[in-house]
Amino acid sequence: MLIVLALLVMAVTGEAEVCTGSDNCTIHNDPKDFCYSARIRSTVLQGLPFGGVPTVLALDFMCFLVLLCVFSVLRKVAFDYGRLALVSDADSRRQNQDYQRLDEQEYVASAMQTPADSRYERLTSVSSSVDFDQRDNGFCAWLTAIFRIKDDEIREKCGEDAVHYLSFQRHIIGLLVVVGVLSVGIVLPVNFSGNLLENNAYSFGRTTIANLKSGNNLLWLHTTFAFLYLLLTVYSMRRHTSKMHYKEDDLVKRTLFINGIAKYAEESQIKQHFEKAYENCVVLDARICYDVAKLMSLESERKKAERSKKFYTDLMAKEYIPTMINTKPCGHLCCCIIEGCEQEEAVNYYTKLEAKLKEEYRKEREKVNTKPLGMAFVTFQNEAMTSLILKDFNACQCQGCHCRREPKSSPFSSLLNTYNWTVTYAPDPQNVYWEHLSTGGLNWWLRCFIINCFLFLLLFFLTTPAIIISTMDKFNVTKPVEYLNNPIVTQFFPTLLLWCFSALLPTIVYYSAFFEAHWTRSGENRTTMHKCYTFLIFMVLLLPSLGLSSLDVFFRWLFDKKFLDEAKVRFECVFLPDNGAFFVNYVIASAFIGNAMDLLRIPYFLMYMIRLCLARSAAERRNVKKHQAYEFQFGAAYAWMMNVFTVVMTYSITCPIIVPFGLMYMLLKHLVDRYNMYYAYLPSKLDKKIHSGAVNQVVAAPILCLFWLLFFSTVRTGFVAPTSMFTFVVLIITIIICLSHVVFGHFKYLSAHNYKIEMDGVDNGRQPDSSPPVKSVQTYVAQVLQDPNTDETGSGEEEGQGMSQDEEGLKWHYNTIHVKRSKLMNSTFILLYQSKCI
């Protein structure tokens, strides 16, 4: 991103040199003639009263109310949609009791009065237990429930990452409050004091920096405030990260992930290698990774067949009538019996299907141990030995011109191929995609390269909605629109179109990261966040601001001198009054329509309906309802939120009226995300890298604001003007500090990061020098290999044996609560005992 912006600086300084040779740099070739005459901007740049902002605000707010009513209806009637995260297996609670022996007095179910409500089994502790039917009973009672959800409840139900994400949003809201007071209270009156534009009360241009003359000394105030916003952003993010007492599991800090092991190495050999090569090294556990992708798929299908058979077995025992089903996809929608769509008795069909899947599972289970991946998770006794081994494998020793690693060896070194090992800290077991570990090496890089090439070609030519508009203009489809000077046509629909495309195309980016088959959930979310954010900044901010339609036109404009001379594209387009109004309208659309659509989650709803339609029976529809909830996508959420925040910060000086609407967006976004995390998404376990990446993206926003002021000052007064040189120097210093910190690790005291890492080993009162036991809750083995109910002996006849991906997330949630509750009970018992002795 910084490289691209540096190219923009070179381009704008080049144009400034041409400008300084003329008599007047601000009047030549009236910028309105260039920007208004561009066909791709025919429906955006129009001379409307106050930029069409009041009309767009009223229309978006009405749409927002309509969408809220639609969601309230769907939440009540559309198959429990809106509370999917509370829907779990009817017997999952009983199964989790087998794992944890939960006390009925400590944990209560959400609703236990009616059979219909018995599906809501997402548990909560007594300290924060509120009956869900009492909390959100009613057509719109869920609106007040959002404000009553506490952070402690979110932490217990959604995990620490959700709390960090919401804390991040609150600090952004606080930052926007301060920026809004300064922009609206000081910068806006300064812009009003100018008289360069027409003296019209309905003119939006009077609120922008374009209303000030080139030699006005008040322009120094704008540059000073831009630098102040940068400092405020860094300070706000440091406060956020200093409060993030990020807890890393003691097991994770003592475990290393090793890649490149000899294919048929044994776990005992790995243990002996470390114990012989390193003095006083104690290896507690070594787990070799196997290709379990097919096994996990068969296990999932087998459990679905078991649950469906159990459903119809219980139904027959209750009604004494066999049920006939159509075994084809969408069979329950077929109302007629024709050739090829014959019905079959349900229990008999699912019994045969279960037996077939069990046999396939048994055969695949026998093959798993013959398909090692050359990877292993090794757990050591203490963190000091883990750090020593990690440093030994990653430190390079240089001898002359030759640098290589020289890890300590043992008699097993050649057998294990230790010189080709890649050693890193292990991710959390809940963070690993076990089915993706088989996609690695050259195959993974080739897969990633092909996916991203296709993505780049798609986005290279279809980057912004403007290219769609210009294509329509070629067929004179939008020609009559130019004669309709109506804000509904010229402002509401273009901003709505931009929001729709900015919501659709990042979805493509997300699925590209999904199909890349990352090994961890954190890696997938980080890739999604960085790619989506970069793409959105180009699509929403940079290219529309410069009057460009796609990356194709952008690169031609940047490097082709002939195209630059002939094209009707100028930097003046950035600072036309109605250009700022367009982005204000975009932020308004994101605040009302965007957040309402996030609440509806239309893509998930469509997938939900498709899966329900494809179900072959009532039992399969029941399974769909219980396994439709997904983990919250922090990467996409961070990218989308930071895109709007960057737009607001970039125009906070040149168009200060945008800041209050940005604050409105963040407030609504915070409430919507609190609801979705609590009611609609499953808990997830990530690492702190995803949150630190979001902090870096926040710091990029005020840097872009400095770029915009540099562009304005260069276009208006030339590059050698004092304001331009001052902005340029501040910008260069800021970029150097950021690059030095990111690339070389310097200037850490100026960083926006100030994390405090805590260990669970400290919390549980264990002495640092004591040997921690191996945890039974989390182990570095795929669930399909460690579940005792998935043996080939025919276990799993009862419903609820084994867990789906959704249930794994709930199990992690239950285990976390159980550990915390055990600590609390032990502490309470000690205090009571001491008080009794006293």
N, C-alpha and C positions, 0 to 999 in steps of 0.2 A: 504494500500500500504506500509506504513512504517513498519507494522508488518511482512509482507512478506520479505521486505528487511532486517529486523533484523534477520529473519531465515537464509537468505543468508549469513549474516555476521557470524552467528554461524557455518554454514556449511563450509565456506571458512577458518575460524580460525581452525576448526577441521582438515581440510586437511593440514593446515599449520603446525600443531603440528606433523603430520606424516612426513611432508617434512623436518622439522628441524632435524629429527633424521638421515637423510641420509647425505651423503657426499656432494652431489650436488643437490640443489633444482631446478635447471633450466634445467638440461640436462637429468635427468632420464626419461626413457620411452618417448622418443621423442614425444612431443605433436602433431607433424604433423601426426605421425603414428596413433594416436588415432582419431584425428579429420578427417583426410582424409579417413580413413578406415570406418568411419561411413556411413552406406548406406543412411541414410536420408540426408546426406550432399554431396552426390556424384555429384550433379549438382550445388553445390554452391561453395565449396572450391576447387579451381583448380589453378594451378600455371600459370596464364595468364599474359601477358605483361601489367603492370600497372593495374592489377585487372580487365581488360576489361572495364575500365571507359571510355576511348575515344570512343570505339565502341558503348557502351550503350548510351552515350551522343549524338552521331550523329543519332542513330536510334530513340531515344526518341524525338529529335528535329524535325526530319522529320515527325514523327507521329503527333507531335504537330501542324505543319503547315497543314497537311492533315485534322486534326480534325477542325481547324479553318475554312478551306474552306468549310467543310461539314456544320458547324454551320451557316456560312454566307448564304449558299444555303437554309438550313431549315428555317432560319429566314425570308427569302423572300417568300418562296413558300409553307411552311408547316403550313397553317392555322394560320398565325400570331404568330407562335411559336418563343419565344424569347422576345416577348413584351406582355406577357399575363397579366401582372399587369396593363397595360394601357387599357385593354379591360373591359368594364363595360356595364351595361344595356343602351340601347339607350335613355331611359327616366329617368335614375337614376339622371341625373343632375337636371331635372325638379322636381323630388321628393325631392332632397336635398334642392332645393330652397324653397320648402314648409316648410322645417324644419328651414332654416336659413335666407331666403330672401337675397340671395347673390346678390351683385351688379355686373352687367355685366361689368362695367368699372374696377372693382377690380380684377375679376377672369376671365380668358380666357380659352377656351377649347384648347386642344392640336392640333387638326386639324379639320377644319370645311368646307373644300372645296368640298369634294366629299362624296357621300353616304357611300362609303366603309370606309372612314376615320371617319365617324361620330360615330363609336363605341369607339374611343379612347377619353374617357371622363375624364381621370384622370386629375384633375385640378391643377393649380399652380398659385401662386401670380404673380402680375405684376413685382415685383422686381426680380424675377428669371424665368420669362416666356420665354421659347425658343421653337419655333415651332418644334415639334418632327420630322416632315417631313423634315425640314431644317437641323436639327441637325444630323440625321442619315440616310439621303437619299443617297442611293448608296449601292453597293455590300459589301464594307468593311468600310463604313463611320462610323459604330458603334465603330470601334477601336479608332478613335480619339474622339468620343463622351464620352468615358470613362474618358479621361483626362480633359474634359471640364465640367463634372458634379461637382458642388460645394457642400461643406458640408451643406450649408444652404438649398439647394434644396433637399438633402437627408433627412435633418431634417424635412422639411415640408411634404415630400412625404412618408417617411418611419418611422418617429418617432425618439425619442431620443435614443432608444436602438440601432438603426443602427449606429448612430453617435458614441456612446460609443464603439461599436464593432470595428468600423473602426479606432478609436483612439487607441484602444488596439493593433490592428495590426501595426499601425505606430510606437508605442513604442517598439514592438517586433522587427520591422525592424531596428530601431535605435540601439537596444541592439545587434542585430546580426552584425551590421556594426562594432561596437566597438570590439565585440568578434572576428569577422573575422580579423580585423587588428592585434589584439594581437596574435591570433592563427597562422595566415599565416605569420605575420611579425616576430614573436619571437619563438613560439613553433615549427613551422615547420623547421626553420633552426637548432634549437637545435636537433630535431630528425634526421636531415640530418647529423649532426656532428658525430653520432655514426657509428660504423663499425661492428656491430654484425652480420648483414645480408650481403648477397652478394653485392659486389660493382658493381651494374648493373643500368644503367640509366633508364631502363624500369621496375625496380622493385618497386612495390607499397609499399613494406614493409619498404623501407628507409624513407618514410614519416611518419611512425607510431612510437609510443613509444617503440615498440618491437625492434627497432634498437639500443637502448641504453643498455649498460651493467648494471648489477644489482648494482654494487657499484658506479655508476656514480653520482657525486654530483649534476649534472644538473637535476636529478629527483626531487630535492627539488623545482625547478622552476615550475614543473607541478602541484605539490600540492598547491603551493602559488597562481598560476593562477586559479586553480579550486575554491579556496576560494574567490579570487577576482571576479570571474564570479558570485558567489553567491551574493556578495555585490552589484555588478552592476545590477543583476536581481531585487533585492529588491528595489534598488534606482529607477530603471526604472519603476517598477510597482507603487511605491509611487508617482512618477511624473504623471503617468497615472491617478491614482485615485484622486489625488489632483485637476486635471483639470476636473473631472467629477462632474459638478454642477448638481447632480441628483435631478430633480424636482419631488416631490411627490405632488399629488393633495391634496388640503386642505380638500376636502370631504373624501378622504381615511384616512387621519390622524385623522379625527373626527368620524370615523365609526368603530365599533367592529363587528366581526363575532362570533356568539354564536351558539354552537352545544350542543345538549342534552336537548333542551327545550321540555316540555310536548307536545305531538303530536297535541293536539287540543287546544293549547293556542291561545289567540287572541292578535292582535297587540296592542290594547288599554291596555290590561293587562300588557304587557311588558313595555309600556311607564309608566304606573302608578307605576309599581314596582320600576323602577329606580328613579322616581321623589319623591317617598315616602321614599325609603331606603337611598338616598343620598341627603344631604342638598344642596340647590341651583342648583340642576341638572335639566337641560332642555333638553328633548328629542325632536329633530326636526322630526325624522322619524323612523319608525320601519317596516321592511319588512320581512314577513315570506316566506320561500322558499318552493316551491311545486315541485312535480315530473312532469316536463315538457318535458321529453325525447320523449315520443310518440307524444305529441302535436307539438313539433318542427319538427319532421319528417313529420307529416301530413301537417304542414304549408309549408314546403319546397316543397313537392310534389304538393300541391295545387297551389302554385305560378308558378311552372313549367307548369302545365296544363293551367293556365290562360294566361301565355305568349305564349304558343303554339297556343291556340285558337285565341288570338289576332293577331298572325302572319298570320294565314290562313284566318281570317276574313278580314284583310287588303288586303291580296293577292286576295281574291275573289272580293272585292270592286274595285280593280284596274284592274283585268283581266276579271272579269265576268265569270270565269270558275272554277267550283269546283275542288278541288284537292283530288285525291284518294291516300291513304297511306296503307301500310301493318303494322298492329298494333303489330306484333311480334317483339321481339328484333332482331336487325340487319335487320329489314324489308326493309330499303332503299337499301340494297345490293341484295335483292331477285329480280331477273329479270323475273320470271315466276309465274303465278298464278295457284296454285295447291290446292287440298283439304287441308284445315287447314291453308292456307296462303292467304285467301281471303282478298281483299282490302276493305277499308271503307272510306266513305267521311270524310275528315279531321276535318272540323268544327263540324260536328255532333259527331264524336268520342271524341274530346276534350271537347265538351260541356257536354256530359254524364260523362266523367271522372272527370271534374271539379265539377259537381253537386254531384257525389259520394264522392269525397274527402271533399267537403264542409260539407256534412252531417256527415261524420266521424269526421271532425274537430269540428263541433258544439257539438257533443256528448262528445268528449274528453274534450273540453273546459268547459263543464258543470261539468265534473268529477274532474277537476284539484283542485278546492278548497276543495275537500274531500280527497286529498292526500298530506297533509303537511309532511315535512321531519324532523321536529324537529330542524330546523335551522332558524336563523334570522340575518338580518343586521340591526344594530341600530346606528343611526347617532345622535350625541350630538351637543350641541351648540358650545363648545370650546374644544381645545385639552387637557387642564388641567384636565377637568372632565373625558375625555376619558382615560388618563393615570392613573388617580386615580382609576377608576373602573377596569382597566386591572390589576393594581398592587394588588387590593383587591382580585381579583379572582385567581391570580396566586401565591401570597405569602403564604408560609406555616408557621403556628405557631406551635411550638413544646411544648408540655406539657409532660414532662417525656420522655417516649419512644414512645409516640404517636404524630404524626405530621399530621395535616390536615388543610385544608383551612377553613376559617371562614368569608365568605363574609357577608356584611350587609344584613339584612333581612327586609321584609315588609309583610303586610297581604297577598300578592300574592306569597310569596316564596314557600310555600308547593304546591300551585296550579301549579306553573311554574316549579317546581322541580329544583330550583336554585342550590342545592348542587351537582348536576350532570352536571352542565354547564362546557363547555370548551370554554374559551374566548380568542380570539386573535385579532390582528389588521386585518381589512378586506383588501383583495386585491382590486386592481382596478376593477371596473365593467367590463371593456374590457378584463380583465385577467381571468375571471371566465368562466369555462365550465359549463353552466347552465344545460346541459343535463346529465352531469356526477354526479351532486350532489345527485342523487337518488341512486348511488352506493356507499354505505358507511358502516361503522361499520364492523361487522364480515364478511359480504359478500365481502367487498372490500379487507380485509386482506386475506381471503381465495382465492379470485381471484388472488391477487398479489402473494401469495405463490405458487400457481399452475403454473402460468406463469413463475416465476423465477426459479422454480425447473426444468421445461422443458428446459428453457434457459441454466441453469447450466449444465444439463446432455448433452445438445448438444455441448456446448463449452468445456466441460471437456474432451471429446474424439476427437473433431474436432477443436482444437485450432489454429493450424498453417497449412499452406500449406505443411509443411514437412510431416505431417501424410498422406496426399494425395499422395505425391511422394513415400513415403515408401510403401504404399499400392500398388501402381503401380509397384514398384520394385519387389514385391513378385511374380508378374506374368511376370517378365522379360520384362516389357514394356519399361522401361528406361535403360535397360542394354546396348544397343548399343550406348546410348548417352555418356556413360563414355569414349568411345574411340574417341569422337569428341571433341578435345580440341579447340573448336571454341567459342569465347566470345559471339557470337549471341546465341548459344545454352546454354552455361554454365553460362552466367551472365544476358543477356537480358531477356530471358524467365523466369528464376526463380524470378527475381525482379519484372517482370510484373505480374507473378502469385501471388506473395506476395501482390502486390498492389491490384489486383483484389479481393483476399480474404479479405484483410483488408478493402476494400470498401463494399463487400457483407455482411460479418458477422456483422459489426456494424449496417447495415440496419435492420437485425434481432433484434438487441438490441433496436433500435429505435422503431420498431413496438411492441416490448414487453412492452415498456413504454407507447405506445399509447393505447394498449389494457388493461393496468392497470387502465385506466379511472381516471386519476388525476383530481382533482377539479379545478386546475388552470393551465394556460399555463406555468407559471413560474415553477411550480412543475414538470410538464412533461418535460420541457427543462432541469431542473437541474438533474433529474433522468437519462435522456438520456445522459447528459454530463458526469456524474460520472461513469455510467456503461460502456459507450463506451470508455472513456479514460482508465479506469482500464483494460478492455479487450484488447484494442489496445496495451497498454504497454506490456502486457504479450505476445500477439501474434506476435508483430512486433519487440520488443526490447529484452525482457528478455529471452524468450525460444529459439529463433534462436541464440542469442549470446552464450547461454550455450550448444548449440547443442542438445536441447530437442525438441521433436515433439509435445507434448501436455501437458496439466495440469496433466493428468494421470501419464505420465512419470516423470514430475516434482516432484510430491509429493512422488512417489516411490523413486526417487533419493535423496529427501530431508530427508526422514525418515527411509527408509529401508536400513539397514547397509549391508545386503547381496547383495542387488541390487547395492549399491554404490561400493562394492568391485568388482563386476563382470562387471559392465557396462563400456563401453568405452567412458565415458563422463568425461571431466576434465575442470577445469577453464582455463587451457591454451588455450582452443579453443577460448575464448573471445579475446585473444590478438594475434592470428595468423594474419599475414598481410592481407590475402585475406578476412578475416572476416570483417575488416573495409571497404574493397572495396565493399563488398556486400551491406552494409548499405549506402555507397555513391551512389551506383547504385539505391538503393531503393528511396533515396531522389531525385535523378534525375528523376526517373519515376514519383514520386509524383508531382514534379514541372511541368513537361511538360504534361504527359498523364493525371495525376490526375486533374490538373486545367482545362485542355481542356474538360475533361469529366464533370467537375462541370459546365462548360459553356453550354455543351450540355444537361445536366440533363436528361440522358437516362431513369432512372426510371419514371420520370414525363412524359417524351415524350411517353413512352410505355403506361402509364396509360391514357394519352391524346388520343392516337390512339385507345385504347380499348374502351374508353367511346364514341368516335366518331362512332366506328363500331357498338356498341350496341344501338345507337340511332335509334328510329323508324321512324323519319321523318326529313325533313330539319329544322323544327322549333326546334326539340330537339338537333340537331347538333349545331344550333345557341346558344342554352342555354349552351351547353357544352363549346363552345368557350368563353362564357362570364363568366363562373364560374369554370375555370380550374386553375386559379392562387391560390397559397397557401401562407400561412405565412412563413417567413424565419425561419428555424429551428436553432436557436442560439445554442442550446445544442449540436446537432450533429456537427455543424460547429466548435464550440470551441473545442470539443473532437478531431476531425480529425486534426485540425491545431496544437493543443498542442501535439498530438502524434508525428508529424514530428519534431516540435520544440524540444521535449524531446530527440528524437533520435539524433538530431544535437548537442544539448548541452552535451549529455552523451559522445559522441565520439569527442567532440571539442578539447580535450586534447590528447587522445590516437591516434586520427586520424584527425588532424586539417584540412586536405584538404576538409572535409565534410562541413565546415562552409560556404564557398562561394556558394555552391549549396543549402544549407539551406536558405541563403539570397535570392537566385534566386526564390526559392519556395514561400517565404513570399511575395516578390514583385508581382509575378504573382497572388498569392492568393488574395492579396489586390485589384488588378485591377478587377479580376473576380467577387469578392464579391460586389464591387461597382456597376458593371454592373447588376448583378443579383438582388441586392436589389432595384435598381432604375427601372429596366424594367420588371423583371420576378416575383417578390414576392410582396405580400400585406403587408401593415404596421402591426406591432404587438405591443402590450403593455405588457411589463414584469416588474419585479421589479429588484432592484440592486443585489439581491442574486445570480442571474445567472452570473453577471459580477464579483462579488467577488469570486465565485467559480472558475472562469477561472484564476483569479490572483493567487489563491492557487495552481492551477495546474502548473502555470509557475514556482513558487518557487520550485516545486518538481524536475524540470529538472536539475538545478545545484547540487542538493542533490544526484541525481543519478550519476552525473559526479564524485562526491567525492567517491561514492560507487565503481565505476569502477576503480578509482585510488587505492582504498584500496585493491580491488581484485588483481590488477596487482602487487602492492608492496608486498602483502602477498604471492602470488604465486612465485614471483621472489626471494625475500630476506627473507621471513618468517615474522610472525606476530610481533616478538619482535624487528624488525629492526626500526631504528629511523624514517624513512619515513612512515612506516606502523603505528607506534604508534601516530605520529603527525596527520596523516590523520584520524586515528580512533578517536582521541580525538576531533578534529574539527567536525567530523561527528556526534559524540554523543552529543556534545554541541548544534549543529544545530538542531538535532532531538528533544532534550529536549525543546529548545526554541519554536519550531514549535508546539509540542504537548501541551506545557503549554499555548500557545496562543490560539490554537484551542479549547482545552478542558476546560481550566480554565479561559481563558481571560486575562492571564498575558502577560507581555512584549509587550503591545500595542504600545509603542513608537518605537519598532523594527518591527512592522507589515508593510506589503506591502500595507495595506489599509489606505487611507487618504481621505475618502469621505467627501464631503460637500453637505449637504441636503438643498435644497431650497424649499420653499412653494410657491405655486401659489398665496396664500393670501397676501404675501409680495409684489409680483410683481404688483398686480393690484391696489396698493395704498390704500388698506383698512387698517384701524387702527387695531392693535392687539386686542383691547378690544371691537370692534364692532361686532355685531352678523352677521355672514355671512349668506346670503340667501341660501336656498336650490337650488342646481343647477338643471336646467332643462335639461341640456345636458346629464349628467350622473346620472342614478338612479340605485339602487340595485334591479332591477326587470328584469327578462328575457325579451328579446326583443319581444318575442311572446305574452307576457302578457301586454306589455305597448304600443304596436302598435295600434293606433286607427282604422286602416284600416283592422284589422283582426277580427272584430266583426262577429257575426253569421248572420247579417242582409243581407248578400250577397254582402258586400263591396269587393272591390278588382277586380271589373270587368275590370278596366282599367289596362293596363300593367304598371309595375313599382311600384305598391302598395306593401308595405312590402319590406323587404330586406333579401337577402340571407346572408350567413356568409361572403362572399367576400364583399358584399355591406355594411355590418356592419362595416368592417374594413375601408372601404372608408368613411363611414359616420363619424367615429371617426376622421379620417384624416381631413375631411372638417370642423368638429366642432372645432378641435384644431386650424386650420387656422383662422376660423371665430372669435374665442375668441382673438387670437393675433392681428388680423386686427382691431378689435373693440378697443382694448387698444391703438393701434397706432393712430387710427383716433381721439380718445378722447384726447390723448396727443397733437396731431397736432392742434386740434381745440383750446385747452387751450393756446398753444403758440401763435397762430395767434391772439387770442382775447387779450392776454396780450400785444403783440407788437402793436396792433391797439390802445389800451388804452394809451400806451406810446407815 
